Amino acid sequence: MLDDANATPVLTSFGDGFKTLIFGAMGAIGGAFSDAVGQQANAGPLVTTSRSAGSFAASAQHFACDLVDESSIAAVATAVTEMAPFDLVINATGLLHDEAADVHPEKAMRQISADAMARVFGVNAIGPALVMKYFLPLMARDKKAVMAHLSARVWSISDNRLGGWYSYRAAKAAQNMLVRTAAIEFARRAPAAVIVGLHPGTVDSNLSAPFQGSTPREKLFTPAQAAAHLLNVIENLSPADSGGCFAWDGARLDA
């Protein structure tokens, strides 16, 4: 854990000129990841994506990519193939609620909607699976390489004591099973690689904004703090950690 919550860890474990790809760079945490990686003296090229095209200040190359559209994910993979291999891939996307699409975390089973659930699974489970499909083949295989997907503690079956949030809980649980399964397969080709889920805690962002009321101030992190915490976790990961899910403080989360 960082002594200074606002400090950015030094990513020495990737070596010099490490290449990074960040999905969801226009989001609060994704943008903070991009800024923090850009501050690394040993960082190499940084590629970012978001649902909209255009420039992104922290990245030399930015692509439009919608995680519910497989063709857009495949197109980004094709566009960056010549830059491979990547050392660090961070999927900072996620969907908990979307007023425009009438997606809300359910408080009771009667509120489940097939369309809303499909949308939540599309972003939180199917999207990460497609990221692994297209981008694990573009990652370094002869040294440490990390692919990290933002997760949430609510995926844990053993830790579920409040109920509710059916779609989000189930989608994040599915994401973590996909991470575990991909980690087993990819280890056969790249034994030094690490594929994990990361729980950032409660972050002051649009995703958590309606649900921050009961969060103590000291446990509500800024996006910059969250990114620093998780990069510190990434820096200390080893191949033995692949397939796991880790909280912002480095603790392994139980299924």
WODA-V365132 format. One record per residue. RES is the residue in three letters. D_LAST is the distance of its C-alpha to the last C-alpha in Angstrom with 1 decimal. Layout:
BEGIN
res=RES d_last=D_LAST
res=RES d_last=D_LAST
END
This chain:
BEGIN
res=MET d_last=22.5
res=LEU d_last=25.7
res=ASP d_last=28.6
res=ASP d_last=30.0
res=ALA d_last=27.6
res=ASN d_last=29.9
res=ALA d_last=30.4
res=THR d_last=29.3
res=PRO d_last=28.0
res=VAL d_last=30.1
res=LEU d_last=28.4
res=THR d_last=30.3
res=SER d_last=27.9
res=PHE d_last=28.8
res=GLY d_last=32.5
res=ASP d_last=35.3
res=GLY d_last=35.5
res=PHE d_last=31.8
res=LYS d_last=31.2
res=THR d_last=28.7
res=LEU d_last=27.7
res=ILE d_last=26.0
res=PHE d_last=25.1
res=GLY d_last=25.7
res=ALA d_last=28.2
res=MET d_last=30.0
res=GLY d_last=27.1
res=ALA d_last=26.8
res=ILE d_last=24.1
res=GLY d_last=25.3
res=GLY d_last=28.8
res=ALA d_last=27.9
res=PHE d_last=26.2
res=SER d_last=29.4
res=ASP d_last=31.6
res=ALA d_last=29.8
res=VAL d_last=29.8
res=GLY d_last=33.5
res=GLN d_last=34.3
res=GLN d_last=33.4
res=ALA d_last=36.7
res=ASN d_last=35.4
res=ALA d_last=33.8
res=GLY d_last=35.2
res=PRO d_last=35.1
res=LEU d_last=32.7
res=VAL d_last=32.0
res=THR d_last=30.5
res=THR d_last=29.9
res=SER d_last=29.8
res=ARG d_last=30.7
res=SER d_last=34.3
res=ALA d_last=36.6
res=GLY d_last=38.9
res=SER d_last=39.0
res=PHE d_last=36.3
res=ALA d_last=37.8
res=ALA d_last=35.2
res=SER d_last=35.3
res=ALA d_last=38.1
res=GLN d_last=36.7
res=HIS d_last=34.9
res=PHE d_last=34.1
res=ALA d_last=33.3
res=CYS d_last=30.1
res=ASP d_last=28.4
res=LEU d_last=24.9
res=VAL d_last=25.7
res=ASP d_last=28.8
res=GLU d_last=28.3
res=SER d_last=31.9
res=SER d_last=31.6
res=ILE d_last=28.7
res=ALA d_last=30.8
res=ALA d_last=33.8
res=VAL d_last=32.2
res=ALA d_last=31.1
res=THR d_last=34.7
res=ALA d_last=36.2
res=VAL d_last=34.3
res=THR d_last=34.6
res=GLU d_last=37.6
res=MET d_last=35.7
res=ALA d_last=33.0
res=PRO d_last=31.3
res=PHE d_last=29.0
res=ASP d_last=27.3
res=LEU d_last=24.8
res=VAL d_last=23.4
res=ILE d_last=21.6
res=ASN d_last=20.5
res=ALA d_last=21.0
res=THR d_last=21.2
res=GLY d_last=19.5
res=LEU d_last=20.7
res=LEU d_last=20.0
res=HIS d_last=23.6
res=ASP d_last=26.9
res=GLU d_last=30.0
res=ALA d_last=32.2
res=ALA d_last=30.0
res=ASP d_last=29.3
res=VAL d_last=25.6
res=HIS d_last=24.1
res=PRO d_last=20.8
res=GLU d_last=21.4
res=LYS d_last=22.0
res=ALA d_last=22.6
res=MET d_last=22.3
res=ARG d_last=26.0
res=GLN d_last=25.4
res=ILE d_last=23.4
res=SER d_last=25.5
res=ALA d_last=25.2
res=ASP d_last=26.7
res=ALA d_last=24.6
res=MET d_last=21.4
res=ALA d_last=22.7
res=ARG d_last=23.5
res=VAL d_last=20.0
res=PHE d_last=18.4
res=GLY d_last=21.3
res=VAL d_last=20.7
res=ASN d_last=16.9
res=ALA d_last=16.0
res=ILE d_last=19.4
res=GLY d_last=20.9
res=PRO d_last=18.3
res=ALA d_last=18.7
res=LEU d_last=22.4
res=VAL d_last=22.3
res=MET d_last=20.8
res=LYS d_last=23.4
res=TYR d_last=26.3
res=PHE d_last=25.5
res=LEU d_last=23.7
res=PRO d_last=27.2
res=LEU d_last=28.8
res=MET d_last=26.9
res=ALA d_last=28.4
res=ARG d_last=27.9
res=ASP d_last=30.0
res=LYS d_last=28.5
res=LYS d_last=25.4
res=ALA d_last=24.1
res=VAL d_last=21.0
res=MET d_last=19.6
res=ALA d_last=17.3
res=HIS d_last=16.0
res=LEU d_last=15.6
res=SER d_last=12.3
res=ALA d_last=11.5
res=ARG d_last=9.4
res=VAL d_last=10.0
res=TRP d_last=7.6
res=SER d_last=4.8
res=ILE d_last=5.8
res=SER d_last=6.2
res=ASP d_last=8.0
res=ASN d_last=10.1
res=ARG d_last=13.4
res=LEU d_last=15.9
res=GLY d_last=15.6
res=GLY d_last=17.5
res=TRP d_last=16.9
res=TYR d_last=16.2
res=SER d_last=16.9
res=TYR d_last=15.2
res=ARG d_last=11.9
res=ALA d_last=12.1
res=ALA d_last=13.6
res=LYS d_last=11.1
res=ALA d_last=8.3
res=ALA d_last=11.1
res=GLN d_last=11.9
res=ASN d_last=8.8
res=MET d_last=9.4
res=LEU d_last=13.0
res=VAL d_last=12.6
res=ARG d_last=11.1
res=THR d_last=13.9
res=ALA d_last=16.5
res=ALA d_last=15.8
res=ILE d_last=16.6
res=GLU d_last=19.7
res=PHE d_last=21.0
res=ALA d_last=20.8
res=ARG d_last=23.6
res=ARG d_last=25.9
res=ALA d_last=24.9
res=PRO d_last=23.5
res=ALA d_last=23.8
res=ALA d_last=21.7
res=VAL d_last=18.3
res=ILE d_last=16.1
res=VAL d_last=13.3
res=GLY d_last=11.8
res=LEU d_last=13.3
res=HIS d_last=13.0
res=PRO d_last=16.7
res=GLY d_last=16.7
res=THR d_last=19.3
res=VAL d_last=22.1
res=ASP d_last=25.6
res=SER d_last=25.6
res=ASN d_last=26.6
res=LEU d_last=23.0
res=SER d_last=22.4
res=ALA d_last=26.1
res=PRO d_last=26.2
res=PHE d_last=23.3
res=GLN d_last=24.3
res=GLY d_last=26.4
res=SER d_last=24.3
res=THR d_last=23.1
res=PRO d_last=25.1
res=ARG d_last=27.3
res=GLU d_last=26.1
res=LYS d_last=22.5
res=LEU d_last=23.8
res=PHE d_last=24.1
res=THR d_last=26.7
res=PRO d_last=25.7
res=ALA d_last=27.5
res=GLN d_last=25.6
res=ALA d_last=22.2
res=ALA d_last=23.4
res=ALA d_last=24.8
res=HIS d_last=21.6
res=LEU d_last=19.6
res=LEU d_last=22.5
res=ASN d_last=22.5
res=VAL d_last=18.9
res=ILE d_last=20.0
res=GLU d_last=23.1
res=ASN d_last=21.3
res=LEU d_last=18.8
res=SER d_last=19.8
res=PRO d_last=19.2
res=ALA d_last=17.0
res=ASP d_last=14.4
res=SER d_last=14.5
res=GLY d_last=11.6
res=GLY d_last=9.3
res=CYS d_last=8.7
res=PHE d_last=11.1
res=ALA d_last=12.7
res=TRP d_last=16.4
res=ASP d_last=17.3
res=GLY d_last=15.6
res=ALA d_last=12.8
res=ARG d_last=9.7
res=LEU d_last=6.6
res=ASP d_last=3.8
res=ALA d_last=0.0
END
